[in-house]
């Protein structure tokens, strides 16, 4: 396997999403970034997606697990135990048939617009995610902020920006 430094932006993001899903015991992970001033966003990439519908979905503040994490500024869970109403309301959970999901908000890098959100979910086990695992993933926030800063939404598609968002 190549070293982390040798991976390009696409492969780094794919590897990080897979790692996040596995660390939390999930089989799905996605990263979205707010791209518009009205706090709407687009999904950059997914791991374990069973549908192509997510690529066409918009992330909106306050809607679904990702939108609630953005609005509240804290991790937001949905499962049969916590916020069960989201199981039938969250577009991502419905499209991916997730039984449980957690969204972790990621602030924008210094001097940049566009906070992001990491969503991890599982299809089989409907119980909530363990607090210690959430803290483990949250401790990697600098990595997620760095990864999201490498992407710009332009002309209806995501573009990878070299040199930390310059170029």
N, C-alpha and C positions, 0 to 999 in steps of 0.2 A: 504494500500500500504506500502511496506517495505521502510525503510529509505535508503537514498543514500548509506550510509556506509555499510549497510547489503547486498547490491546488489553485485553479482559477476561481473567480467569484461564484460562478454557477455551482461548481463542485463543493466549494466551502459551504454554501448555503444548503445544498442537498445533504451534505454530511451532518451539519449542525441540526437540521430538522429531524433527520433520522435519529441522531443521538438524543435529542430532547424527547422524542416519542418513546424511545426505549427506556430512558432514565425514569420517566413518569409511568411506565407500564402501559403506554398507549400504542395504538397502531395507526395514528393519524397525527400530522402536525402541519401547521401552515403559518406563514408570516405575511402580515398585511401592513401597509404603510399609508398613512393619511396623506393625500396628495392635493386636496382642495381646501381652500380657506374655510369652507362651511363644515369642516370636520368629517368629510367623507373620504373613503380610502379604497384602495384596490389591493387584491391579494397578489403578492410577489411570487410565491412558490409554495408547493405542498409536498408532503411525504405521505404516502399511503392513501392518496385520494382514490375513491372508487368511481368518481364522477368528474366530468369536465365542467360541470356547472359552476364550480367555485371561481373559475377564471373569469366568468362573466358577472359575478356578484360584486356589489359595492358594499363596503364596510361603512356603516353609519353609526355615529356616536349615539349610544343608548339603545341600539337594536342588536339583539343576540348577545352571546357571551363576549365576543370581541368588542362590540360597541359599548357594552356595560363596563368592561375593563377600562376602555378609553375614557368614558364619562366619569367614572369613579376614581380612576387613577390607582387602583389596587387590583390584585388578582381576583378574578370572578369565576366561580364554579357553577356548573349546572349538572345535576344528576337527580336520581329519584329521591336522594336525601336532602339536597340543597338546590333551591330555586327550580323545583321540578317543572314549573310552568314553562321554562325555557325549552324543555324537550320538544314541545309542540310549537314553539314560537321562533326559535333561532334558525335562520336560514341555513347556516353551515351544518348544524346538528341534523336538520331534516335532510339536506342534500346528501350528507355522508352517512346517515343513519347511525349517529353516535348516541351511545347510552349515557355517556358522561363526557364532560369537556371542562377544560380550564383555560382561561385567557389571562395572559400576563402582559400588562401595558409596559411599553418601553419608551422612555422620553426621547425627544429629538436630541441629536448631538449638539454640542455647544454651537451657537450661531447658525443653526439650521432650522428650517421649518419641516415638520413632518414626523410626528411621533409614530410609533409602530406598535403592533400587538402580535404576540406569539400565542397561537391556540394549539393545544394538544388535546386529543380525544381518544376514546376507546369505544369500540362497538359492542364488546361482549359484557364486560363488567360494569354494572351501573352504579357502583359505589363511588364516593368522592375520592379525590386525590389526597394522599397523605401530606400533611403540613411540612414534614421534614424534606420530602422530595420537592415540594414547591419552593422551599427555601434554597435547595441545591440548584435548581434551574434558575431561580431569581438571582443567585450569586454570579451567574454567568451573564448578567445584564450587559456589561461592557462589550462582550463578544457580539451579542444580538444587536446592540446599537451600532457597532462597527459594521456588521453585515448589512443592516438596513440602510446605512448611509451610502453604501456602494450602488444603490439602485435609484433611478429617476424614471418617473412615469412621463412619457413624452409621445404625443401622437397616437395615443391609444395602446401603447405597449410599454413594457418595462425595458430599460436599457441599463446595462452594467457600466458603471463609471470607474475608470481606472484611477489610481492614485487617491483613494479615499474620497471619491466624489468629484474630483477635478479632472476634466478631460472627457 
